[in-house]
């Protein structure tokens, strides 16, 4: 049962994390994050950082891996937002 639960977590993490990749790529190419809400980005960075910590404490590979990728992607978009608008 634990293997199935962790597999679901890994698939869910892969799906939600991969959703940020096209947006990060678009932000990189355009150099702008103007259409993003600052509050959204701050909350995503903080929330995903907490999910990462929670995953570490619970020993959840799915949470750790997903947020290890998502946090830098959202930090990048936030950085562009703060730097260039």
Secondary structure, 3 states (H helix, E strand, C coil): CHHHHHHHHHHHHHHHHHHHHHHHHHHHHHCCCCCCCHHHHHHHHHHHHHHHHHHHHHCCHHHHHHHHHHHHHHHHHHHHHHHHC
